[in-house]
Amino acid sequence: MTFAQKIINFNEHLTYTGLALPPGIGIMNPFAGDMSQAETVRAIGRAFYQKYYNDEERRHLILGINPGRFGAGLTGIPFTDPKRLRTECDLHFNIPDAHEPSSVFIYEMINAFGGPEAFYKKIHINSAFPLGFVQMKNGKEVNYNYYDSKALIDAVRPAIIENIQKQIAMGVYTDVCFCFGTGKNYEFLNKLNQQYNFFGKMVPLEHPRFIMQYKSKSKQKYIDKYLEAFHSV
């Protein structure tokens, strides 16, 4: 089975059956729900992974936090919004032309690495929790991180452990795992790794959203830091 087939199978069977979530927190599963939208996301995933992962090579894993509404929430591809899907990956689907700043940074970094084909041949991006969380705030649905409340962490901790085990089973290297986020995401995943010994070490990198929101003038410094980390393995 190719790496692409493993990821596609994983995504298309994603569901959450764990402990009850805290009141007011909902699950965002782009691969389920509205059938026409979910089928488009599944079609995007098949096209994307068959284009970049249609082999049996191993990759190093990056674990983000959990998908956001305007990136993977629309495309099913971590850190890939609809604009980047079209302009950088040359994959065209009838989905809203949304813009996610994290995706902008990731694809600038990917192009500095050598382009999507070169990058995805070496790296597989997923998240600590592979589905998104949402919360209603001032009448609007907003993204929510798994670590934003202790109750949510306690509820999804078993699912995060299972997700990491499944990512490893796909055939990623276990000497190093990269982590997007040098704060709470890294702290949680590093403690989990110390307990379960999933990887030889966890390497934290500043989260793309943090870079774009607070450090955009120093963006090149972070691109260089990412490339140095990826080329070191």
C-alpha positions as CSV (number, residue, x, y, z in Angstrom):
1,M,0.0,0.0,0.0
2,T,1.4,3.4,-0.9
3,F,1.8,6.3,1.6
4,A,-1.0,8.0,-0.3
5,Q,-3.4,5.1,0.1
6,K,-2.7,5.0,3.8
7,I,-3.4,8.7,4.3
8,I,-6.5,8.6,2.2
9,N,-7.9,5.6,4.1
10,F,-7.1,7.3,7.4
11,N,-8.8,10.6,6.4
12,E,-11.9,9.0,4.9
13,H,-12.5,7.0,8.1
14,L,-11.9,9.8,10.5
15,T,-14.5,10.0,13.3
16,Y,-14.5,10.9,16.9
17,T,-16.1,8.4,19.3
18,G,-14.2,9.3,22.5
19,L,-15.3,11.0,25.7
20,A,-17.9,13.7,25.6
21,L,-16.5,17.2,24.8
22,P,-17.0,20.1,27.1
23,P,-20.3,22.1,26.6
24,G,-20.1,24.6,23.7
25,I,-17.3,22.8,21.9
26,G,-18.1,21.1,18.6
27,I,-16.1,18.8,16.2
28,M,-15.3,20.0,12.7
29,N,-14.9,17.0,10.3
30,P,-14.5,18.1,6.7
31,F,-14.6,14.5,5.5
32,A,-18.2,14.0,6.9
33,G,-21.3,16.1,7.4
34,D,-22.7,17.8,4.4
35,M,-22.4,15.0,1.8
36,S,-21.6,17.2,-1.3
37,Q,-19.0,19.2,0.6
38,A,-17.5,16.1,2.2
39,E,-17.3,14.3,-1.1
40,T,-15.4,17.3,-2.6
41,V,-13.0,17.3,0.4
42,R,-12.5,13.5,-0.1
43,A,-11.8,14.1,-3.8
44,I,-9.3,16.8,-3.0
45,G,-7.5,14.5,-0.6
46,R,-7.3,11.7,-3.2
47,A,-5.9,14.1,-5.8
48,F,-3.4,15.8,-3.5
49,Y,-2.0,12.6,-1.9
50,Q,-1.9,10.7,-5.1
51,K,0.0,13.6,-6.6
52,Y,2.6,13.9,-3.9
53,Y,2.6,10.7,-1.8
54,N,2.0,8.0,-4.4
55,D,5.0,5.9,-3.4
56,E,6.2,3.7,-0.5
57,E,8.9,6.1,0.8
58,R,9.0,7.1,4.5
59,R,8.6,10.7,5.6
60,H,9.3,12.8,8.7
61,L,6.2,13.9,10.5
62,I,5.1,17.4,11.6
63,L,2.3,17.6,14.2
64,G,0.3,20.8,14.3
65,I,-2.5,21.5,16.8
66,N,-5.8,20.7,15.1
67,P,-7.3,21.8,11.7
68,G,-8.7,25.3,11.3
69,R,-11.8,26.3,9.4
70,F,-10.2,28.0,6.4
71,G,-7.4,25.7,5.7
72,A,-7.8,21.9,6.3
73,G,-11.4,22.7,7.3
74,L,-12.1,23.4,3.6
75,T,-9.6,21.3,1.8
76,G,-8.8,18.4,4.1
77,I,-5.1,19.1,3.6
78,P,-3.2,20.5,6.7
79,F,-2.0,24.1,6.2
80,T,-3.4,24.2,2.7
81,D,-6.1,26.7,2.0
82,P,-8.1,26.8,-1.2
83,K,-5.9,29.5,-2.8
84,R,-2.7,27.6,-2.2
85,L,-4.4,24.4,-3.4
86,R,-5.0,26.1,-6.8
87,T,-1.9,28.3,-7.1
88,E,0.8,26.1,-5.5
89,C,-0.5,22.6,-6.0
90,D,-2.4,23.2,-9.3
91,L,-5.4,21.3,-8.0
92,H,-8.7,23.0,-8.9
93,F,-12.0,22.3,-7.1
94,N,-15.2,24.1,-6.7
95,I,-14.7,25.3,-3.1
96,P,-14.7,28.8,-1.5
97,D,-11.6,30.9,-2.3
98,A,-10.7,31.3,1.4
99,H,-7.4,32.6,2.7
100,E,-5.5,31.3,5.7
101,P,-2.3,33.2,6.8
102,S,-0.7,30.0,8.1
103,S,-1.0,28.5,4.6
104,V,0.6,31.5,3.1
105,F,3.7,31.0,5.3
106,I,3.8,27.3,4.8
107,Y,3.9,27.5,1.0
108,E,6.5,30.3,1.0
109,M,8.6,27.9,3.1
110,I,7.8,25.0,0.9
111,N,8.8,27.0,-2.2
112,A,12.1,27.9,-0.5
113,F,12.6,24.2,0.3
114,G,12.3,23.4,-3.5
115,G,8.5,23.3,-4.1
116,P,5.7,21.0,-3.1
117,E,7.0,17.9,-4.8
118,A,10.3,18.1,-3.1
119,F,8.9,19.0,0.3
120,Y,6.1,16.4,0.4
121,K,8.5,13.7,-0.7
122,K,10.3,14.3,2.7
123,I,7.6,15.6,5.0
124,H,4.1,14.5,6.1
125,I,2.0,17.2,7.9
126,N,-0.7,16.2,10.3
127,S,-2.0,17.4,13.7
128,A,-2.0,16.3,17.3
129,F,-5.8,16.0,16.9
130,P,-6.7,15.4,13.3
131,L,-10.1,17.0,13.4
132,G,-11.0,20.6,14.1
133,F,-12.8,22.1,17.1
134,V,-15.2,25.1,17.0
135,Q,-16.9,27.3,19.5
136,M,-19.6,29.9,19.2
137,K,-18.3,33.3,20.2
138,N,-20.3,36.5,19.8
139,G,-22.6,34.7,17.5
140,K,-19.9,33.5,15.2
141,E,-18.2,30.1,14.9
142,V,-14.5,30.3,15.7
143,N,-11.6,27.9,15.8
144,Y,-10.7,26.3,19.2
145,N,-7.5,24.5,20.1
146,Y,-7.4,21.1,21.9
147,Y,-5.3,22.6,24.7
148,D,-7.6,25.7,25.3
149,S,-9.3,23.9,28.2
150,K,-8.2,21.2,30.6
151,A,-11.6,19.5,30.1
152,L,-11.0,19.2,26.4
153,I,-7.5,17.9,26.8
154,D,-8.7,15.3,29.2
155,A,-11.5,14.3,26.8
156,V,-9.3,13.9,23.7
157,R,-6.0,12.7,25.2
158,P,-6.7,9.1,24.3
159,A,-7.7,10.1,20.8
160,I,-4.4,12.1,20.4
161,I,-2.4,9.1,21.5
162,E,-4.3,6.8,19.0
163,N,-3.8,9.4,16.2
164,I,0.0,9.5,16.8
165,Q,0.1,5.7,16.8
166,K,-1.7,5.6,13.5
167,Q,0.6,8.2,11.9
168,I,3.6,6.1,12.9
169,A,2.0,3.0,11.5
170,M,1.8,4.8,8.1
171,G,5.5,4.6,7.9
172,V,7.0,7.9,9.2
173,Y,10.4,8.1,10.7
174,T,10.5,7.9,14.4
175,D,13.9,9.4,15.1
176,V,12.6,13.0,15.0
177,C,9.1,14.5,15.0
178,F,8.6,18.2,14.3
179,C,6.0,20.1,16.2
180,F,4.3,23.4,15.1
181,G,4.2,25.5,18.2
182,T,6.9,26.1,20.8
183,G,4.4,26.6,23.7
184,K,1.4,24.6,24.7
185,N,1.3,22.2,21.8
186,Y,5.0,21.3,22.2
187,E,4.7,21.1,26.0
188,F,1.8,18.6,25.7
189,L,3.3,16.5,22.9
190,N,6.7,16.4,24.5
191,K,5.4,15.1,27.8
192,L,3.3,12.6,25.9
193,N,6.4,11.5,24.0
194,Q,8.4,11.2,27.2
195,Q,5.8,8.8,28.5
196,Y,5.2,6.7,25.4
197,N,8.5,7.1,23.5
198,F,6.9,7.6,20.2
199,F,9.9,9.4,18.8
200,G,13.6,9.9,19.6
201,K,12.9,13.6,20.1
202,M,10.4,16.3,19.5
203,V,11.7,19.4,17.7
204,P,9.5,22.5,18.2
205,L,9.1,25.2,15.5
206,E,7.2,28.4,15.9
207,H,3.7,28.0,14.7
208,P,2.9,29.5,11.2
209,R,0.0,31.4,12.7
210,F,2.2,33.0,15.4
211,I,4.8,34.0,12.8
212,M,2.3,35.6,10.5
213,Q,0.4,37.4,13.3
214,Y,3.3,38.6,15.4
215,K,6.6,38.1,13.5
216,S,5.7,38.7,9.8
217,K,8.6,41.2,9.4
218,S,11.0,38.5,10.5
219,K,9.3,35.8,8.3
220,Q,12.5,34.9,6.4
221,K,14.3,34.2,9.6
222,Y,11.7,31.5,10.5
223,I,11.7,30.1,6.9
224,D,15.5,29.7,7.3
225,K,14.9,28.0,10.7
226,Y,12.4,25.6,9.3
227,L,14.7,24.7,6.4
228,E,17.7,24.1,8.7
229,A,15.6,21.8,10.8
230,F,14.2,19.8,7.9
231,H,17.6,19.5,6.2
232,S,19.2,18.2,9.4
233,V,17.3,14.9,9.2
